[in-house]
Amino acid sequence: MHQPARSAADFSARPAGIPGQSSSTGRRGFLRRSADGLHAAALMYLFGRDFYGGRSVAASEKADLPRSRRQYDLLPKQTHFPARAKAVIHLCMQGGPSQVDLFDPKPMLDKHHGEDVPESITRDAIQLRTAALMRSPWKFTRHGQSGLPVSELLPHLAREADELAVIRSMYNVHPNHEPAVYKMQTGKIFPGHPTFGSWIAYGLGSENANLPAYVVLADPENRLLWRMNTGRMEAEVLRDSLLHCAGQLDFTMGGQELENNTALTTHRRSVYYSVFPENGGASDLGILFDAPNPLDCYRRTESIVPQQALALTNSELVHQLSKTVVQEWEAALKGDTRAPGDAEAQTERFVSEMFEKILSRTPTAAEQQVCREALAAQQELLTAAKAPDAASAARASLVRALLNHNDFVTIR
């Protein structure tokens, strides 16, 4: 399951030693405060099933009732015609092989192979270049008593031709893939409309109250589904990324293998450090982030454990690099004649530049505000503790929080 990206508020909204600094409600606090509301919601659902669960009512019968008396529930409904199938598994094979290469031979496409696409097809399409018609490179053969055409790509499935029902009478007037998929699933070429799965649940109900009748992955802006699966950076990539953010990564290529006990004092790329036990094994940070085991020849372990976040917070390497990042930023600020003079503007600039440097994006307004509040609170705490250069130390703490951010330690 994908874990949503966390904001800087998850790491820096509540500095150590200042309880209650953030006004946001935590998960446990939310559940504690809203327990009665959750119970009521569950109770209303159960009451609804009891009060309106007398008999199965067809949708056509409900349509005859006054609107005020219509009750829409998920109880099993009668169908208009006797059902011949108990269950249906629908797989939307978007991105799979074309039906033209599997079950749907096109004799006219074979005839006009290599010719320009007719204007009747390209008239409403956005043409980036001149297109030509292309026939399927695979041969088709009829199979079974039905004579179902199946290409040579599916020799085993072709043996079950008489067990298949292939529909070839559907087409779409939109030439692009995504709108065509929306049209197939919802009847509209734009997202945001109910799919036929939701209509089936609405019209037929559900026979199993222990399972949701219909599930939707909420991603209205399509920020998640188009991406690859999120994965944590490997130990070597993580260490190199930390060094690169601080401008300390040594890109020198080649040379002798290094022992891991020098990983804090030398900044070569991590692939040059030994992981063999006779050379001291992997570093502590590398072991925690699943460094390769020289005795294994298969895929390495990938884990996400709380100790990894603690290591990125308390690691000596991370503390050194966060100080370096802050020192370089402060030096650049002093040398910039156009730099803002007031502290508030400098803080806003620091937050923005650290987000861009570490997370490769600009902070949202909420993140900017939370980070400024965290910096002020941390500086106040450090000043009270008589820490040297409290402002720089507070900035370094924010850098460490961003280096622990989900957007930094994962690849997506």
Steps between C-alpha positions, in 0.01 A plus 500: 500500500630838407599720788405867442785746494543667836545871540758675709233531766547130579858562606538856611164626625575389858860570602647289775433635847205719404186289549185620335682733262289390204126555502439213258314194624690173499358166395441374852352830611263500204377148576463582870299815432284354223435157650134580565457627147653187352279282715196695386596462136536123539171483692314692230632256240377201703164668567466571130539134417244403766241766422512465121612139476160331477499369147701546186350778292571544133612840377193519277275471808685780677453723200123481553529622860489869596847647525461551876441125548780368281772330699822411321692223670748228413263208556489245215259611227295303251624516143286581200589166343606173667875510550701231321831588667571491872800733488700705252864600526572803285863571417573830329813402307608850410846491349469133403529358148265645243188303415612533138789268586297253709134438406397764249647455149451796265486393133467860381806595703694227323377634168602862566823426689753784461249754371433832671232505766173619342392854575173368641702361793755778546260792458444550875832358619811694598764391248862546604626328187368326190370156592468190286279196537669185630361148491556254779830312460340185646304233314145406595344154494143395574453267796224287652150434374430872516786578264630773731800677343797494737849618416813290528588696815249296703541134396393357835200726550390416146428143616223641721342700220152356554511607866559865409258777408678772304321829429631683195209736438618784724699801391585845626496824309783650707848410366696551825545228760408674828171659386409169334554314828287757686230457236507122538486514880260791554337590168677839504838602361581712806583364847283555803190299405377175661641186342282206407625326815328761714184475289497121545532537878226764494263293288564148628626555853737263677456147634781535754480775760847410627664632185463844339271493201719740306843649564649807334862613520461872564750681280305776325809678371670176389808570708553140608363249251721607210817453701713198567462326834666701774815338636756602759845589375764230537765550766766609250268741320384649830854569625606646165190721491576632848854588395384653173252731674788636708728525195740251660472198266834401343437400138850360446474175306699182554758419761543255782211363703444691825407376845172616644659631819622794288154585364466798736839649416509429127223593261552269204195346338359216708567233236872524582455390863528134589214306655696180565524388865878468486516872417273605782171441319256770398470822697243533776292733285532262205393198704194684628401591144547145368851513357580203272596173664807356320379148580172552313465498124131580478295814547594687815262562785297821499370611838338810646547512878490785755871463572578633153334832583688510830828437318440785258423724797794402722764378255837669537524522121162673472592747776826586323334544162209707635747742659691519171181579307414782742853642499506512121158666489599763758824572314308544174252729677778727627650521153168583333456876477132455413424278800215618726610678814220411741505166680147399400574532128827311546316218675246477218782490248683231698193276514433538128859432399531197728183348355633553149845367590392191693151413374528656152177694539371821650318487835129557521373798696411271791845337498667840486302617801564183703873512428526866602319427825722199565816702439385771739409249770822305459711816513319610817566161657869502406543857619351409837746210518784746422599303189762672283361658183140400565377629162736277301426201723127549447551512124705179517216329687260591220745364242512171691120489501490546122768233453263271690208600281316230308554692176877481552549138606268351236513470123172558323 
